[in-house]
Amino acid sequence: MKDPIIVAGLSDEPLDVPRLVDEIRRPDCGGLVVFEGTTRSPNEGVEVQRLDYEAYEERAVAQLQAIAEEIAELHGCGGVVAVHRIGSVAVGQPSVVAAASAPHRDEAFAAARALIDRIKDEVYVWKKEITASGEHWVGVPSDPGEEARSAPADTTHATGQG
């Protein structure tokens, strides 16, 4: 198999999921799995107006690239997409795309699952939920002893996207 196609990064524009997925379609890959994370409402009974994403951009882009490359190698992928939105994302709109193409479905499913789990757990992107009653960071631990990463300027800790 040729070298994998890696599409990784951040976007402050709406994600064009079909275009991103088309970038990793290959004739030698019979499986292509796509995870598209979208803004949902309600969330835990509260109506969400939008989500605002912030990132430590230089670090997040490097992390997305490294994770995509590692997943491609580990699962024998022909292509991997790891793209996350930053800025405001309306209800129903995609905020993250994690996709993998591989010769067989088992590898494609495993790669896509590992990819989104690692993006959620490791990438320096934070999510703020905006509702009619206010806004709050999602995934910000209340216990200062919890493991944390550097957070946006108006918080003290963040552990992922939530």
Sequence and secondary structure as in RCSB ss.txt:
>XXXX:A:sequence
MKDPIIVAGLSDEPLDVPRLVDEIRRPDCGGLVVFEGTTRSPNEGVEVQRLDYEAYEERAVAQLQAIAEEIAELH
GCGGVVAVHRIGSVAVGQPSVVAAASAPHRDEAFAAARALIDRIKDEVYVWKKEITASGEHWVGVPSDPGEEARS
APADTTHATGQG
>XXXX:A:secstr
    EEEEEEESS   HHHHHHTT  TT  EEEEEEEE  SSBTTB EEEEEEEE HHHHHHHHHHHHHHHHHHH
T SEEEEEEE EEEETTSEEEEEEEEESSHHHHHHHHHHHHHHHHHHS EEEEEEETTEEEEET  SSTTS  B 
  TT S B S  
